[in-house]
Amino acid sequence: MKRQKRDMNSRAFDRGYQAGVTGRSSESCPHEADNARQFWMSGWREGRSDQWDGFTGTSGVHKLRP
């Protein structure tokens, strides 16, 4: 059985979070649509905040969704 694709906004948030945790710039956002860009930026901000708080590597794994 095929798995249902996740919501595109959820995927944008997750990818933004991963970019933020790894220290990439917010300028690297691949989305041009306002809605997807907003979710990506929200994820990026949360990822950067977690990186600054020290939630990197194995201590930040609990934040990522499967």
VMD Tcl script that draws the C-alpha trace (Angstrom):
set ca {
  {0.00 0.00 0.00}
  {1.30 3.44 -0.88}
  {1.94 5.89 1.88}
  {0.04 9.11 1.64}
  {2.15 12.14 0.92}
  {2.45 14.46 3.85}
  {1.05 17.92 3.72}
  {3.35 20.20 1.70}
  {3.32 22.80 4.48}
  {4.49 20.19 6.96}
  {7.29 19.16 4.60}
  {8.32 22.81 4.15}
  {8.45 23.28 7.94}
  {10.53 20.11 8.40}
  {12.99 21.08 5.67}
  {13.28 24.58 7.11}
  {13.92 23.14 10.55}
  {16.68 20.92 9.20}
  {18.24 23.89 7.42}
  {18.11 25.97 10.60}
  {19.67 23.28 12.78}
  {22.53 22.78 10.33}
  {23.23 26.52 10.30}
  {22.19 27.35 6.75}
  {21.13 30.89 5.90}
  {17.48 31.90 5.64}
  {18.31 33.11 2.13}
  {18.52 29.46 1.05}
  {14.73 29.04 1.21}
  {13.72 27.17 -1.96}
  {10.06 28.29 -1.90}
  {8.64 31.30 -3.67}
  {4.98 30.73 -2.79}
  {4.06 32.81 0.25}
  {2.40 30.02 2.22}
  {5.17 27.43 1.79}
  {7.83 30.10 2.38}
  {6.13 31.11 5.63}
  {6.14 27.50 6.90}
  {9.77 27.03 5.82}
  {10.82 30.21 7.62}
  {8.95 29.16 10.78}
  {10.80 25.85 10.75}
  {14.09 27.63 10.07}
  {13.58 29.99 13.02}
  {12.77 27.10 15.35}
  {15.78 25.16 14.06}
  {18.12 28.10 14.62}
  {16.71 28.59 18.10}
  {17.30 24.91 18.89}
  {20.83 25.12 17.51}
  {21.59 28.10 19.73}
  {20.12 26.23 22.72}
  {22.36 23.25 22.01}
  {19.81 20.82 20.57}
  {22.06 19.52 17.82}
  {23.04 15.97 16.99}
  {21.38 13.29 19.07}
  {19.91 15.73 21.58}
  {17.76 17.31 18.85}
  {16.50 14.12 17.22}
  {13.26 14.17 19.21}
  {12.23 17.34 17.34}
  {12.23 15.66 13.90}
  {9.11 13.86 12.79}
  {9.39 10.40 11.24}
}
mol new
graphics top color blue
foreach p $ca { graphics top sphere $p radius 0.5 }
foreach p [lrange $ca 0 end-1] q [lrange $ca 1 end] { graphics top cylinder $p $q radius 0.2 }
display resetview
